Amino acid sequence: MQVLNGIKVIDFSKWLPGQYAGMTLGDFGADVIKVEDVKGDVTRGFTPEKEPGMSYWHLMLNRNKRGVTVNLKTPAGREVLLRLLKEADVFLEGFRPGYLKMLGLDYETVSKINPRLIYCSITGFGPDGKYKHMPSHDLNVVGLAGVDAQEDGTDISVPSVQVAALGSSLNAVSGILLALFARERTGKGQAVNIDLYSTAINTQITGISSVIGCRETGMPSFGRTASHYYSVYQTKDGRWLSIGTIEPKFWQKMCELIEKPELKDRQFDFAHSAELKKILAEAFRQKTQAEWLKLIGKDEFCVTPVRTLLEALDSDLTTEQCDMLLTKEEDFGNYTYVKPAVKLSETAGTINRRAPYLGEHTDEVLAGLGYTTEEIAAMRAKGEI
């Protein structure tokens, strides 16, 4: 028994935000039906591919889903989706505002045939306003939201994690679950609107509080994320250490580590943060990463190595402590999944079904909607499914 058993989700998303949200719902027991057009999602062909049309991306993000193909350019294809939505609990879509309305598949129309439906839309900038049709991906959004730039704009980076996209996935899951809970009380569904820009702004909530506070009080800004005691420093061998010494006791132990006891009382000397950073940077360049870690030993004060992603995957933190990887034998060979991060004691998430081949479950799902074998064959011959 899983917490979302009995909940039917129609996942009509093509990109990361919707795919990840649908994956999460499926991991916890929802019956997720992935609807694609007859050519399939572009992400099926992303490099690398396990086999043609089954990229590693697709296999990871579309597990625990059944796959159906529908040609929405045809009336019969639209009718298939409407029948699916009539008996669904959740509809998850990621198209630009207005596209599904042209097809008669917008919330206002669909909610009339299924008032209990939770209709979740994930867009770049929301369903209204002058920016609603602006095309964008995560990198565009985080740039517009100030995520990847320091205050003065001189230090820019490309985030290695799609903050806005994945954050929107999690917001979509939260919104869907909140709406399902509300439906238990009211009996009515509702629209859930998630946009990547709002997510990108919201995830900076602590930095925003600091920026606003500095502007209002006149205090010089010392950086949203990288003060001298909360930053990364390069070691002699070109590797890095993360210094998260927020607590004064940790800062003081770090000063002892680098043999700079004179800095112990200067943790909050923000007026000279740049000077302090230079002192710490020079100190950490005196030894290799391994030498620093040997000196630290089993002591703990938030000075830790910066690992590559492959190093992180091979670490006992990933494989043992948090048990985040699962290798399963599928019909095309072994595949390693990243397990759910949410861990429930009684209704845990599981990975029971590999991602579908294109249209793999179309006949099965349409038969469940009442279509006959002959009708399904005729629709396929006409390119409607």
C-alpha positions as CSV (number, residue, x, y, z in Angstrom):
1,M,0.0,0.0,0.0
2,Q,1.3,3.4,-1.0
3,V,-0.1,6.8,-0.1
4,L,-1.2,7.7,-3.6
5,N,-2.7,4.3,-4.6
6,G,-6.0,5.0,-6.4
7,I,-5.0,8.5,-7.7
8,K,-4.9,8.7,-11.5
9,V,-2.6,11.3,-13.0
10,I,-2.5,12.3,-16.7
11,D,1.0,13.5,-17.3
12,F,1.0,15.6,-20.5
13,S,4.3,17.4,-19.9
14,K,7.3,17.3,-22.2
15,W,10.1,18.8,-20.1
16,L,11.9,18.4,-16.8
17,P,9.5,20.3,-14.4
18,G,6.4,18.2,-15.3
19,Q,8.3,15.0,-15.9
20,Y,9.9,15.1,-12.5
21,A,6.6,16.0,-10.8
22,G,4.9,13.1,-12.5
23,M,7.7,10.8,-11.6
24,T,7.4,11.8,-7.9
25,L,3.7,11.1,-7.8
26,G,4.3,7.7,-9.5
27,D,7.0,6.8,-7.0
28,F,4.4,7.1,-4.2
29,G,1.8,4.9,-5.9
30,A,-0.2,7.1,-8.3
31,D,-1.3,5.6,-11.6
32,V,0.6,8.0,-13.9
33,I,-0.3,7.8,-17.6
34,K,2.2,9.7,-19.7
35,V,0.6,11.1,-22.8
36,E,2.9,12.0,-25.7
37,D,2.3,13.0,-29.3
38,V,2.9,10.3,-31.9
39,K,6.5,11.5,-32.4
40,G,7.3,11.3,-28.7
41,D,9.1,13.7,-26.3
42,V,12.3,15.3,-27.5
43,T,13.9,14.2,-24.3
44,R,13.7,10.6,-25.5
45,G,16.6,11.3,-27.8
46,F,18.8,13.2,-25.4
47,T,22.4,11.9,-25.2
48,P,23.3,9.4,-23.9
49,E,20.7,6.8,-25.0
50,K,20.4,3.4,-23.4
51,E,18.8,2.4,-26.7
52,P,17.1,4.4,-29.5
53,G,14.2,6.4,-28.0
54,M,15.1,5.4,-24.5
55,S,17.6,8.0,-23.2
56,Y,19.0,7.9,-19.7
57,W,17.0,11.1,-19.0
58,H,13.8,9.5,-20.2
59,L,14.4,6.3,-18.2
60,M,15.0,8.2,-15.0
61,L,12.2,10.8,-15.2
62,N,9.5,8.7,-16.6
63,R,9.7,5.6,-14.5
64,N,6.5,4.4,-12.8
65,K,4.4,5.7,-15.7
66,R,2.4,4.0,-18.5
67,G,2.8,5.5,-22.0
68,V,0.2,6.5,-24.4
69,T,0.4,8.4,-27.8
70,V,-2.3,10.8,-28.9
71,N,-2.4,13.1,-31.9
72,L,-4.2,16.2,-30.6
73,K,-4.4,17.7,-34.0
74,T,-7.2,15.3,-34.7
75,P,-10.7,15.3,-33.1
76,A,-10.4,11.7,-32.3
77,G,-7.1,12.3,-30.5
78,R,-8.6,15.1,-28.5
79,E,-11.5,12.9,-27.6
80,V,-9.1,10.3,-26.2
81,L,-7.5,12.9,-23.9
82,L,-10.9,14.2,-22.8
83,R,-12.0,10.7,-21.9
84,L,-8.8,10.2,-19.8
85,L,-9.4,13.5,-18.0
86,K,-13.0,12.7,-17.3
87,E,-11.9,9.9,-14.9
88,A,-8.6,11.4,-13.8
89,D,-7.7,13.0,-10.4
90,V,-4.8,15.1,-11.7
91,F,-3.8,16.6,-15.0
92,L,-0.2,17.8,-15.3
93,E,0.7,20.0,-18.3
94,G,3.6,22.2,-19.2
95,F,2.5,24.1,-22.4
96,R,2.5,27.8,-23.0
97,P,-0.6,29.6,-21.8
98,G,-3.5,29.4,-24.3
99,Y,-2.3,26.4,-26.3
100,L,-4.6,23.9,-24.7
101,K,-7.5,26.4,-24.7
102,M,-7.3,26.4,-28.5
103,L,-7.9,22.6,-28.3
104,G,-10.7,22.8,-25.9
105,L,-8.6,21.3,-23.1
106,D,-8.2,24.3,-20.8
107,Y,-9.2,24.2,-17.1
108,E,-12.5,26.0,-17.6
109,T,-13.6,23.5,-20.2
110,V,-12.3,20.3,-18.6
111,S,-13.5,21.2,-15.1
112,K,-17.1,21.1,-16.5
113,I,-16.8,17.5,-17.4
114,N,-14.8,16.6,-14.2
115,P,-15.3,19.1,-11.4
116,R,-13.1,17.0,-9.1
117,L,-10.0,17.4,-11.4
118,I,-6.8,18.9,-10.1
119,Y,-5.4,20.8,-13.1
120,C,-1.8,21.6,-12.7
121,S,-0.1,23.9,-15.2
122,I,3.7,24.6,-15.2
123,T,4.8,27.6,-17.2
124,G,7.7,30.0,-17.4
125,F,6.1,33.2,-16.1
126,G,2.5,32.4,-15.2
127,P,-0.8,32.2,-17.1
128,D,-1.4,36.0,-17.4
129,G,0.5,39.2,-18.1
130,K,2.8,40.4,-20.9
131,Y,5.4,37.8,-20.3
132,K,3.2,34.8,-20.4
133,H,4.2,33.7,-23.9
134,M,8.0,34.4,-23.5
135,P,9.9,31.2,-24.4
136,S,12.5,30.2,-21.8
137,H,14.4,27.4,-20.1
138,D,15.8,27.2,-16.7
139,L,19.0,29.1,-17.5
140,N,17.0,32.0,-18.9
141,V,14.7,32.1,-15.8
142,V,17.5,32.0,-13.2
143,G,19.3,34.7,-15.1
144,L,16.2,36.9,-15.1
145,A,15.6,36.2,-11.4
146,G,19.2,37.1,-10.4
147,V,20.1,33.5,-9.2
148,D,23.4,33.2,-11.0
149,A,24.9,36.7,-10.4
150,Q,26.4,38.4,-7.5
151,E,25.0,41.8,-6.5
152,D,27.4,43.8,-8.6
153,G,27.0,41.5,-11.6
154,T,30.7,40.9,-11.9
155,D,30.7,37.2,-10.9
156,I,28.4,35.1,-13.1
157,S,28.0,31.3,-13.1
158,V,25.9,28.7,-14.9
159,P,24.2,26.6,-12.1
160,S,24.9,22.9,-12.4
161,V,21.4,22.2,-11.0
162,Q,18.3,23.4,-12.7
163,V,17.0,25.3,-9.7
164,A,13.9,26.8,-11.2
165,A,12.8,23.7,-13.1
166,L,13.3,21.2,-10.2
167,G,12.0,23.7,-7.7
168,S,8.9,24.1,-9.8
169,S,8.6,20.3,-9.9
170,L,8.5,20.1,-6.2
171,N,6.1,23.1,-6.0
172,A,3.8,21.3,-8.4
173,V,3.8,18.2,-6.3
174,S,3.1,20.3,-3.2
175,G,0.3,22.2,-5.0
176,I,-1.3,19.0,-6.3
177,L,-1.2,17.3,-2.8
178,L,-2.6,20.5,-1.2
179,A,-5.4,20.6,-3.8
180,L,-6.1,16.9,-3.3
181,F,-6.4,17.5,0.5
182,A,-8.7,20.4,-0.1
183,R,-10.8,18.2,-2.4
184,E,-11.3,15.8,0.5
185,R,-13.0,18.7,2.4
186,T,-14.9,20.4,-0.4
187,G,-15.4,17.7,-3.1
188,K,-14.1,20.1,-5.7
189,G,-11.0,20.2,-7.8
190,Q,-9.1,23.4,-8.7
191,A,-6.4,24.9,-10.9
192,V,-2.8,24.8,-9.7
193,N,-0.5,27.3,-11.4
194,I,3.2,27.0,-11.0
195,D,5.7,29.2,-12.9
196,L,9.5,28.8,-13.0
197,Y,10.2,32.5,-12.4
198,S,8.1,32.7,-9.1
199,T,10.0,29.5,-8.0
200,A,13.4,31.1,-8.8
201,I,12.5,34.2,-6.7
202,N,11.0,32.2,-3.9
203,T,14.0,29.9,-3.5
204,Q,16.2,33.0,-2.9
205,I,14.1,33.9,0.2
206,T,17.0,34.1,2.6
207,G,19.2,36.1,0.2
208,I,16.3,38.4,-0.6
209,S,15.8,39.1,3.1
210,S,19.4,40.1,3.4
211,V,19.4,42.3,0.3
212,I,16.3,44.1,1.3
213,G,17.6,44.5,4.9
214,C,20.9,45.9,3.7
215,R,19.1,48.3,1.4
216,E,16.7,49.5,4.1
217,T,19.3,49.8,6.9
218,G,22.2,51.2,4.7
219,M,24.4,48.3,5.8
220,P,26.9,47.3,3.1
221,S,26.0,44.1,1.3
222,F,28.4,41.3,2.1
223,G,27.0,38.8,-0.4
224,R,23.9,36.7,-0.3
225,T,25.7,33.4,-0.1
226,A,29.5,33.9,0.1
227,S,30.7,35.7,3.2
228,H,34.2,35.0,4.3
229,Y,33.0,32.4,6.8
230,Y,30.6,30.7,4.4
231,S,32.3,30.1,1.1
232,V,34.6,27.8,-0.9
233,Y,38.4,28.0,-0.9
234,Q,40.9,26.3,-3.3
235,T,43.6,24.1,-1.9
236,K,47.2,23.6,-3.0
237,D,46.3,20.9,-5.5
238,G,43.5,22.8,-7.2
239,R,40.8,21.1,-5.3
240,W,38.3,22.9,-3.0
241,L,36.9,22.9,0.5
242,S,33.5,24.1,1.6
243,I,33.7,26.4,4.7
244,G,30.3,26.6,6.4
245,T,31.4,27.9,9.7
246,I,28.3,29.9,10.6
247,E,28.4,29.0,14.3
248,P,31.1,31.0,16.2
249,K,32.5,27.8,17.8
250,F,33.0,26.3,14.3
251,W,34.6,29.5,13.0
252,Q,37.0,29.5,15.9
253,K,38.0,25.9,15.3
254,M,38.6,26.6,11.7
255,C,40.9,29.5,12.7
256,E,42.8,27.1,14.8
257,L,43.0,24.6,11.9
258,I,44.6,27.2,9.6
259,E,46.8,28.6,12.4
260,K,45.2,32.1,12.3
261,P,44.0,32.5,15.9
262,E,44.1,36.3,15.5
263,L,40.9,36.0,13.3
264,K,38.8,34.3,16.0
265,D,37.1,37.6,16.9
266,R,36.6,38.8,13.4
267,Q,33.9,36.4,12.2
268,F,31.3,39.1,11.8
269,D,33.7,41.8,10.6
270,F,31.7,42.3,7.4
271,A,33.3,45.7,6.7
272,H,36.5,43.8,5.9
273,S,35.0,40.7,4.4
274,A,37.1,41.0,1.2
275,E,40.3,41.2,3.2
276,L,39.4,38.2,5.4
277,K,38.6,36.2,2.3
278,K,42.0,36.9,0.9
279,I,43.6,35.8,4.2
280,L,41.6,32.5,4.3
281,A,42.3,31.9,0.6
282,E,46.0,32.2,1.1
283,A,45.9,30.0,4.1
284,F,44.0,27.2,2.4
285,R,46.4,27.2,-0.6
286,Q,49.2,26.1,1.7
287,K,48.0,22.4,1.8
288,T,46.3,19.9,-0.5
289,Q,42.7,18.9,0.1
290,A,43.8,15.5,1.4
291,E,46.3,17.1,3.8
292,W,43.6,19.4,5.2
293,L,41.2,16.5,5.6
294,K,43.9,14.5,7.4
295,L,44.4,17.3,9.8
296,I,40.7,17.6,10.5
297,G,40.4,13.9,11.0
298,K,37.1,12.9,12.7
299,D,36.6,16.4,14.1
300,E,33.5,18.2,12.8
301,F,33.1,21.9,12.3
302,C,31.6,22.3,8.8
303,V,34.8,22.2,6.8
304,T,34.2,19.5,4.1
305,P,35.6,18.6,0.7
306,V,34.0,19.7,-2.6
307,R,33.4,16.6,-4.6
308,T,32.8,16.0,-8.2
309,L,29.4,14.4,-9.0
310,L,31.0,11.1,-9.8
311,E,32.9,11.2,-6.4
312,A,29.6,12.0,-4.7
313,L,27.8,9.1,-6.3
314,D,30.6,6.7,-5.3
315,S,30.7,8.0,-1.7
316,D,29.3,6.0,1.3
317,L,27.1,9.1,2.0
318,T,25.2,8.3,-1.2
319,T,25.4,4.5,-1.3
320,E,25.1,3.7,2.4
321,Q,24.1,6.6,4.7
322,C,21.3,7.9,2.5
323,D,20.9,4.9,0.3
324,M,20.0,6.9,-2.8
325,L,20.8,4.6,-5.7
326,L,19.0,1.5,-6.9
327,T,20.3,-0.7,-9.8
328,K,17.6,-2.8,-11.4
329,E,17.7,-5.4,-14.2
330,E,15.3,-4.2,-16.9
331,D,14.5,-5.9,-20.2
332,F,17.1,-3.8,-21.9
333,G,19.8,-4.4,-19.2
334,N,20.8,-2.9,-15.9
335,Y,19.8,0.7,-15.1
336,T,20.7,2.7,-12.0
337,Y,18.0,4.9,-10.6
338,V,18.1,7.8,-8.1
339,K,15.7,6.9,-5.4
340,P,13.1,9.3,-3.9
341,A,14.5,11.7,-1.4
342,V,11.3,11.7,0.7
343,K,11.4,8.7,3.0
344,L,8.1,7.6,4.6
345,S,8.2,4.9,7.3
346,E,4.9,3.3,6.3
347,T,4.2,4.2,2.7
348,A,7.6,4.5,1.1
349,G,8.2,5.4,-2.5
350,T,9.2,2.6,-4.8
351,I,10.4,2.1,-8.4
352,N,8.2,-0.6,-9.8
353,R,7.9,0.2,-13.5
354,R,10.6,1.3,-16.0
355,A,9.8,4.2,-18.3
356,P,7.6,3.3,-21.2
357,Y,8.6,2.8,-24.8
358,L,6.8,5.3,-27.1
359,G,3.0,4.4,-26.9
360,E,3.7,1.1,-25.1
361,H,0.4,1.1,-23.2
362,T,-1.8,2.8,-25.7
363,D,-3.9,-0.2,-26.4
364,E,-4.2,-1.2,-22.8
365,V,-5.3,2.3,-21.7
366,L,-7.7,2.9,-24.6
367,A,-9.3,-0.5,-23.9
368,G,-9.9,0.6,-20.3
369,L,-11.7,3.7,-21.7
370,G,-14.1,1.5,-23.7
371,Y,-12.5,1.5,-27.1
372,T,-12.7,-1.8,-29.0
373,T,-9.7,-3.5,-30.6
374,E,-11.1,-2.6,-34.1
375,E,-11.5,1.1,-33.1
376,I,-8.0,1.2,-31.7
377,A,-6.6,-0.3,-34.9
378,A,-8.5,2.1,-37.1
379,M,-7.3,5.1,-35.1
380,R,-3.7,4.0,-35.3
381,A,-4.1,3.5,-39.1
382,K,-5.4,7.1,-39.4
383,G,-2.5,8.5,-37.2
384,E,-4.9,9.6,-34.5
385,I,-2.9,7.7,-31.8
